[in-house]
Amino acid sequence: MTEAKKECGVVGLGRMGGNLARQALEKGMRVVGSTRKDAPQEMIDAGLVEVRSFGDLKERLSPPRAVFLYIPAGPAVDGVLGDLAGEFDEGDVFIDGGNSYWGDSIRRHRRLKERGIRFVDLGTSGGVEGARHGACFMAGGEPEAIARVEPILLDLAVEGGYVHAGPPGAGHFTKLVHNGIEFGMLQAIGEGVDLLERYRDDLEVAEVLRCWRHGSVIRSWLVDLMEESYRENDGLTEIPAYVEDTGEVNWLVDDALHMETPIPVISQSVMQLFASRDAEKNWARAIAMMRHGFGGHPYGSDEAVVRERREGRIGGFPGDR
């Protein structure tokens, strides 16, 4: 590909699409952007060509055109792809960089192929900072489509952070697996911090996290973020316990059931996330009622039961000594 073809369109200039466009502009690419609201002035000053319609988007790009979509997963993607397909030509390539379900991506590829338009499902990781400074890309698509966009992706990826994962659907499937692993890691780190907080003596938790970032087996970006946030917020107490998410890993759990593949850690991490949202905890109330019924177990905390729980094991727990 010549340097003149290092250009792309971007539909959706929010946190991910906008930062990807900023990175591309900084690297000398020509970027034509479309968004529901006005593009930020600083992006226009940096060279973004803003357009108001998909027809204008087509006219401002050279064929075969490459257009990235960074919009929320779901029906909106089908709607935008349909509108784009009505304007663009055979041989053009649409790249869905959002968190779409891989089965939907296979369906969209087939539908667009009937119109001669190519499609790439692009798992994008690294968060907002990755989009801005170097992302991790997992691409799924046919070789002809990949050939058009791969030079762009290599320029926008962190070193080593690009793979053509396989045929249509493979990009979003590998990103979905990635998200499941992420959930498991988040849960394990969260449980570890909980244990540190509950130790019998006060620990320098922030310093422990700092230490783990250097040379330990569990060093990672997530541990980096944990230490930074722990220090910034002076611990955990001011952070709401409700954990929100956009639901993609639920799809992975469902896929695993159909594939008859056990993923207990990932599945349990999703269940724990749900538990964080349960302010009423009716399940706990029901269990308490049944335990009271069959064993006369008390409602609420009971000092005698707490003592029995702590002293019932021969040898005890080191923290009780």
GUDOVEX-260161 format. One line per 4 residues: number of its first residue (from 1); their letters; for each residue y, x, z of C-alpha. Coordinates in pm, whole numbers, plus 32768, in hexadecimal, padded with zeros to 4 digits. Each point is the difference from the previous one (the first is absolute). Layout:
BEGIN
NUM) A) Y:X:Z | ... $
***
This chain:
BEGIN
1) MTEA) 8000:8000:8000 | 8158:8087:7FAC | 810A:8015:810B | 80B9:7EE9:7F4A $
5) KKEC) 7EE1:7F17:8058 | 8020:8050:8172 | 8098:7EAC:8033 | 7F8D:7EBE:80A0 $
9) GVVG) 8066:7EA6:8064 | 7FEB:7F89:8169 | 7FF1:7E92:805F | 804F:7FDC:8171 $
13) LGRM) 80F1:80F8:8097 | 7FAE:7FC5:816D | 7F82:8101:80F7 | 7EE3:8085:7F2B $
17) GGNL) 807B:7FC1:7E9E | 8161:8066:8054 | 7F9C:8148:809E | 7F10:804C:7EE4 $
21) ARQA) 8120:7FC6:7F0D | 80E1:80E4:80CC | 7EFF:8114:7FF7 | 7FCF:7FD6:7E89 $
25) LEKG) 8177:8011:7FC1 | 801D:813B:80D1 | 7EEE:809D:7F2D | 80BA:7FBB:7EBE $
29) MRVV) 7F43:7ECD:7F8C | 80AC:7EDD:7F5B | 7FCC:7EC4:80CE | 804E:7E9E:7F97 $
33) GSTR) 7FF5:7F10:8126 | 7FF1:7E8C:803C | 8019:7F54:8150 | 8052:7EA8:8086 $
37) KDAP) 8138:807E:80AD | 80FA:80FB:7F7C | 7F83:8164:7FFD | 80A5:80E1:8105 $
41) QEMI) 8137:80A7:7F76 | 7F84:8156:8067 | 7ED2:7FD5:7F1B | 80DF:7FA0:7EDD $
45) DAGL) 80DD:812B:804B | 7EC4:80D8:7FF8 | 7FB1:7F85:7EA0 | 7F39:7EBF:8025 $
49) VEVR) 8023:7F19:7ED5 | 8009:7EA4:809A | 7F98:7ED5:7F2D | 800C:7E8B:8044 $
53) SFGD) 7EDF:7F87:7F2A | 7EA9:8073:7F91 | 8077:7FF0:7E99 | 810E:80FF:8052 $
57) LKER) 7EFE:80CD:80BC | 7F2E:8014:7EC6 | 8127:805C:7F23 | 806D:811C:80E5 $
61) LSPP) 7EAC:80AD:7FF9 | 7F51:80C1:7EEE | 7EA5:7F8D:7F8F | 7EF8:801B:807B $
65) RAVF) 80BD:7F8A:8132 | 7F92:8038:8167 | 8072:7F04:8105 | 7FB2:801C:8175 $
69) LYIP) 7FEC:7ECB:80DA | 804B:8023:8172 | 7FFE:7E98:8074 | 7F35:7F47:810C $
73) AGPA) 7E91:7FC3:7FAD | 7F94:7EA4:7F9C | 8077:7EF7:7F0A | 814D:80B3:7FCD $
77) VDGV) 7F47:8119:7F4D | 7F5D:7F0F:7F0D | 814F:7F5B:7FC1 | 80B7:8144:7FB7 $
81) LGDL) 7EE5:8089:7F28 | 8000:7EBD:7F38 | 8178:8011:7FCC | 7FF1:816F:7F9F $
85) AGEF) 7EE1:7FC6:7F0F | 80D1:7EF8:7F51 | 8107:8106:7FB0 | 7F46:8148:7FD2 $
89) DEGD) 7F2C:8089:7EE3 | 7E9B:806D:7FC8 | 7FBF:8159:808B | 80FC:7FE1:811B $
93) VFID) 7F7D:8048:815F | 803D:7F3C:813F | 7FB8:80B1:814A | 7FCE:7F34:813C $
97) GGNS) 8056:80E8:8121 | 7FEA:7EF8:8110 | 7EE0:7FAB:80E7 | 7F57:7F08:7F17 $
101) YWGD) 7E93:7FA4:802D | 7F23:80CC:7F16 | 7F4C:7ECB:7F7C | 8150:7F6F:7F99 $
105) SIRR) 8050:8148:7F50 | 7EC1:7FEC:7F31 | 8059:7E9E:7F9F | 8164:8062:7FA6 $
109) HRRL) 7F85:8124:7F2F | 7F1F:7F1A:7F36 | 8112:7F00:7FCD | 80FE:8100:7F8B $
113) KERG) 7F04:80B3:7F23 | 7FD9:7EBF:7F37 | 816F:8027:7FA7 | 7FE0:8172:7FB0 $
117) IRFV) 80B9:806B:8139 | 7F71:810E:80E1 | 7FEC:7FEF:8178 | 7FE3:80FD:811B $
121) DLGT) 7FB9:7F9E:8169 | 80A7:8108:80D3 | 7FB6:8026:8170 | 8131:80A3:809D $
125) SGGV) 7FF1:80A7:8154 | 80EC:80D1:80D0 | 80EB:7EED:8067 | 8172:7FF2:7FB4 $
129) EGAR) 802B:8176:8035 | 7EE4:8046:7F0E | 80A1:7F2B:7EF4 | 8143:80BB:8038 $
133) HGAC) 7F7E:8163:800E | 7E9C:8004:7F75 | 7EFD:7EEB:800D | 7E85:7FF3:7FFB $
137) FMAG) 7F87:7F3E:7ECF | 7EAA:7F6A:7FB8 | 7FF9:7F7F:7E9A | 7F0B:7F13:7F5E $
141) GEPE) 8002:7FBD:7E8C | 7F7D:8052:7EA8 | 803F:8160:7F7A | 8109:7F93:7F03 $
145) AIAR) 80D0:7F58:810C | 7FD8:8121:80F1 | 8068:80FB:7EF4 | 8152:7F53:7FDE $
149) VEPI) 8057:8000:8171 | 7F48:812C:8090 | 8117:80FF:7FB9 | 80F4:7F21:80BB $
153) LLDL) 7F12:7FD2:8123 | 7FBF:8174:801C | 8176:803D:8018 | 802E:7EF5:810C $
157) AVEG) 7ECC:805B:80CE | 7FF0:80FB:8119 | 7F38:8133:7F97 | 7E93:7F9D:7FE2 $
161) GYVH) 8055:7E94:8045 | 7F8E:7F61:7EBA | 7EAF:7F88:7F86 | 7F8B:7F2F:7EDD $
165) AGPP) 7F04:7F51:80DF | 7F49:7F44:7EF0 | 8010:7ECE:7F1C | 80DC:7ECC:8037 $
169) GAGH) 7FF4:7F93:816B | 7FA3:8157:8086 | 8163:805D:8063 | 8036:7ED1:80DA $
173) FTKL) 7E9C:800D:8089 | 8025:8168:8074 | 8154:7FAC:8098 | 7F5D:7EDB:80B7 $
177) VHNG) 7EF3:80E6:808E | 8116:80F1:805F | 80B2:7EE8:80BD | 7EBF:7FAC:80B9 $
181) IEFG) 7FD7:8169:806E | 816B:7FFC:806D | 7FBD:7ED1:80DD | 7EDC:80AF:80A7 $
185) MLQA) 80CE:8138:803E | 8123:7F37:808D | 7F17:7F4A:80EE | 7F5C:8141:807A $
189) IGEG) 814E:80AD:803A | 8087:7ECB:80B0 | 7ED2:7FF1:80E6 | 8021:8172:804A $
193) VDLL) 816D:7FD9:8062 | 7F9C:7EDB:80E0 | 7F05:80E2:80B0 | 8108:810E:8030 $
197) ERYR) 80EC:7EFE:8096 | 7EF5:7F85:80F4 | 7F8F:8154:8084 | 7FFE:8016:817E $
201) DDLE) 811D:80FF:7FFC | 813D:7FF9:7F34 | 7FD5:80BB:7EBA | 8104:8094:7F18 $
205) VAEV) 7F89:7F19:7EEB | 8109:8069:7F05 | 7FA4:816D:8037 | 7E8E:7FB4:7FD8 $
209) LRCW) 804D:7F58:7EB4 | 80D4:812C:7F9A | 7EDF:80E6:804F | 7F0F:7F2D:7F34 $
213) RHGS) 80E0:802B:7ED1 | 7FBC:8176:7FF8 | 7EA3:8074:7FAA | 7F3A:7EE1:8095 $
217) VIRS) 7EEC:7F51:7F41 | 80C4:7EB8:800E | 814E:808A:7F89 | 8090:7F12:7F00 $
221) WLVD) 813B:7F54:7F87 | 7FA7:7ED7:80DE | 7FF9:80DE:8135 | 814B:8094:7F8C $
225) LMEE) 8095:7EA3:7FEE | 7F6A:7FA5:8152 | 80A6:8125:80B1 | 814F:7FC9:7F54 $
229) SYRE) 8006:7E8E:8054 | 7F84:8037:8164 | 8121:80EF:8042 | 8100:7F29:7F4C $
233) NDGL) 7FA2:7ECB:80CA | 7FC0:80B9:8148 | 7E9A:7F82:800D | 7F5D:7EB5:7FAE $
237) TEIP) 809A:7F02:80EA | 811A:7F85:7F1F | 7F24:7FCA:7ECB | 7F7D:7E9E:7FBD $
241) AYVE) 7E84:7FEE:8008 | 7FEE:7F19:7ED2 | 7F7C:80BD:7ED0 | 805C:7F6F:7EAC $
245) DTGE) 7F5E:8051:7EB1 | 7FEE:7F7B:7E9E | 7E8C:7FB5:8005 | 7F6E:80EC:7EFB $
249) VNWL) 7EF4:808C:80E8 | 7F80:7E9D:8034 | 7FA0:800D:7E90 | 7F40:8143:803D $
253) VDDA) 7F39:7F66:811D | 7FA6:7EDE:7F1B | 7FA0:80F3:7EEA | 7F21:80C1:80EF $
257) LHME) 7F46:7EC1:8058 | 7FC1:7FB9:7E91 | 7F9C:816B:7FC3 | 7F1F:7FF8:8136 $
261) TPIP) 80A7:813E:8075 | 8038:8028:8178 | 8164:805F:8062 | 8000:7FBE:8179 $
265) VISQ) 812A:80DD:8057 | 80E2:7F70:7EF3 | 7F91:7E9D:804C | 803C:8029:8174 $
269) SVMQ) 8158:8094:7FC2 | 805C:7EC0:7F48 | 7F7C:7F2F:8120 | 80CD:80CA:80F9 $
273) LFAS) 8134:7FCB:7F2C | 7FC5:7E89:800F | 7FD3:8016:8178 | 815A:809C:8022 $
277) RDAE) 8099:7EBD:7F7B | 7F55:7F16:80F4 | 8103:7FAB:8107 | 7F3B:7ED5:8084 $
281) KNWA) 7EB0:80B3:800E | 7F41:7EB9:800A | 7EC0:80C1:7FB8 | 802C:80BB:814B $
285) RAIA) 8045:7EBB:80B8 | 7EC2:7F66:7F71 | 7F2F:812E:8064 | 8090:7FF1:8161 $
289) MMRH) 7FA4:7E8E:8018 | 7E98:803F:7F95 | 7FD7:812B:80E8 | 8083:7F2F:811D $
293) GFGG) 7F08:7EF0:7FA5 | 7EC3:80D1:7FF1 | 804D:8107:8106 | 811C:7F82:80D2 $
297) HPYG) 80D3:8122:7F84 | 8169:7FE1:8072 | 8126:7FA7:7F22 | 80F8:811A:7FDA $
301) SDEA) 7FF9:814C:80B0 | 7F3B:801A:8144 | 800E:8132:80E2 | 7E94:7FE3:806A $
305) VVRE) 7F87:7FF2:7E98 | 80DE:8124:7FA0 | 7F69:80CB:811E | 7E9E:7FA0:7F97 $
309) RREG) 804A:8060:7E98 | 8081:8156:8065 | 7EFA:804F:8105 | 7ECC:7F60:7F67 $
313) RIGG) 7F92:8130:7F37 | 7F41:8109:80C5 | 80C5:8140:7FEC | 813C:7F45:7FA9 $
317) FPGD) 810D:8062:7F0C | 80B2:814F:802C | 814B:7F4D:8013 | 7F8D:7F4A:813C $
321) R) 7FB0:813C:80BF $
***
